[in-house]
Amino acid sequence: MKTVVSIEEWKKRFQAVGLDEEAMQKWHRLFEEENPSGHQSFLEWLGASPEEIAVIRRM
């Protein structure tokens, strides 16, 4: 098993189970609201740059 999954791979998995862009945004907002430090760690695990993380977390 890979230790890192790219953001694009993760998005493809979301799409494969039927999530559209709006649902993915909702998922991120919920994650950020309920567990901001976990969201930060998850985005780092996905290999997002600090700049990408800042943008995603502001959404």
C-alpha positions as CSV (number, residue, x, y, z in Angstrom):
1,M,0.0,0.0,0.0
2,K,1.2,3.5,-0.8
3,T,2.0,5.7,2.1
4,V,0.9,8.8,0.2
5,V,-2.2,9.3,-1.9
6,S,-2.3,12.3,-4.1
7,I,-5.1,14.9,-4.0
8,E,-6.1,13.9,-7.5
9,E,-6.3,10.2,-6.5
10,W,-8.4,11.1,-3.5
11,K,-10.8,13.3,-5.7
12,K,-11.1,10.4,-8.2
13,R,-12.2,8.1,-5.3
14,F,-14.7,10.7,-4.1
15,Q,-16.1,10.9,-7.7
16,A,-16.2,7.2,-8.1
17,V,-18.6,6.9,-5.1
18,G,-20.8,9.7,-6.5
19,L,-19.6,12.8,-4.8
20,D,-19.7,15.9,-7.0
21,E,-17.6,19.1,-6.5
22,E,-20.3,20.5,-4.1
23,A,-20.3,17.4,-2.0
24,M,-16.5,17.4,-1.8
25,Q,-16.5,21.0,-0.7
26,K,-19.1,20.2,2.0
27,W,-16.9,17.3,3.2
28,H,-13.9,19.6,3.5
29,R,-15.9,22.2,5.4
30,L,-17.2,19.7,7.8
31,F,-13.7,18.2,8.4
32,E,-12.3,21.7,9.0
33,E,-15.1,22.6,11.4
34,E,-15.0,19.4,13.4
35,N,-11.3,18.6,13.4
36,P,-9.1,21.4,12.1
37,S,-5.8,19.8,13.2
38,G,-6.9,16.5,11.7
39,H,-7.7,18.2,8.5
40,Q,-4.3,19.9,8.4
41,S,-2.6,16.5,9.0
42,F,-4.7,14.8,6.3
43,L,-3.8,17.5,3.7
44,E,-0.1,17.2,4.6
45,W,-0.4,13.4,4.3
46,L,-1.9,14.0,0.8
47,G,1.3,15.9,-0.1
48,A,-0.3,19.3,-0.4
49,S,2.0,22.3,-0.2
50,P,1.6,24.8,2.6
51,E,0.1,27.2,0.0
52,E,-2.4,24.6,-1.2
53,I,-3.3,23.7,2.3
54,A,-4.0,27.4,3.2
55,V,-6.3,27.8,0.2
56,I,-8.2,24.6,0.9
57,R,-8.6,25.4,4.6
58,R,-10.0,28.9,3.7
59,M,-12.7,27.5,1.5
